[in-house]
Structures are given as C-alpha cells and as structure tokens.
Amino acid sequence: MRRGFKAWCERTSQEYRRSVGVRPTDPLDPRQLAKLLGVLVTTPEAIPGLSREAVSQLTSIDRESWSAVTIAHGGKRLVVLNSGQSRARQTNSLAHELAHIVLNHTTDEAVLSDEGFLFRGSYDAAQEEEADWLAGCLLVPRDGLLAVGRRSADHRYLAKRFGVSRDMIAWRLRMTGVSRQLRRETRMRVAASVSEV
Ligand SMILES: [Zn+2]
C-alpha cells in the first residue's frame, strides 16, 4: 500500500463519520454514507423486471458466488447488494463498494461469456486491498476500536457494537495494533497494582 495511505484512511473515516453524525465508537450504517455520496443502493428483489427465478438464483441458489455489484452510468452509481447474505456481510460489501468510489477507482467493463456468465473484465489486486482497508477504517475506526476495546475486548461484544462480523473485528484488532496496545495496557495496570501492594 502507498506510503501514508493507512493514516489517510483513518482521517477519511473520521471526516465521513463526522459528516453523518456518527461517533468513532458507534456503528456506521454504510447506507448513510451512500446517501451522502449520492450513491443508490438496491437489492435484486427491488429491481424491476427481474424474474422470480433470477432473484432466487442470485439470492438463494448462488448466493455465495457474489456479494455486491456497482453499476456506473451517466455519472450516477448504483450498488446492488446480495440480500441473501447476512446483515454483517452486506454492511461489509457496501462499505467496500463505497470505498472504491471514495478512492476514485476505475470501474471495469463487465464481460458476458457465450454461455451467459457475467465476468469482471479484470481484477486489480492493489485496488481491492485499498478498498478493503478503507472499508475496515470506515466501519471500525482505530480510535473507536481502542476506546471501546478498553471497556471490553470481547470479539462478540465488539462485533455487535460496530455492527460487523467477528472476523472483521479480529482483523482490525490485529492489523491496527490495537490488540497489542490493549495487552500492553493490561500488563501495565497489573504491574502498577502489584507495586501498590
Ligand atoms: Zn472490490
């Protein structure tokens, strides 16, 4: 990742959270952010003209094969979320798609194969990594995670608190160094109470 990118992401998260009136220690519903960015959000069942079979294919039979799609047309953007996936996954997927938009990433041309399969034109690993990182900062900012983590570092509690999956919490705790910092603080507290005795 580019130099300074991670610090920029934390600052960007703070700014967007402030704009929608959400504190660093509170959950951010990415739909609020979508509204702020002028991005429309929908699900397959809300798309006019899509057959019941197609909806069932997308949200039930094949629900593990995709998470979200962003469609750009005439300066407008629409994110279609897979409503067949869990709430936490949808939150993550929407934050990821919005992160691509905030980062001004290029969109790929979709490719339709002869068999009727829809593919991405290309896959840019660097862009995906950046979008994942920014999405994590938006949903679980480092300062908020540290403040809430001081009260309880229980993953289940933190996941509920930020409205994300436990995997996301574990990833953020590890990657931001918050988990190390919390352990150090606990050790110092223990040492201080021992010396008092
Ligand atoms: Zn992506």
Residues whose N, C-alpha, C, O or C-beta is under 5 A from the ligand:
A	BS01	ZN	E128 A131
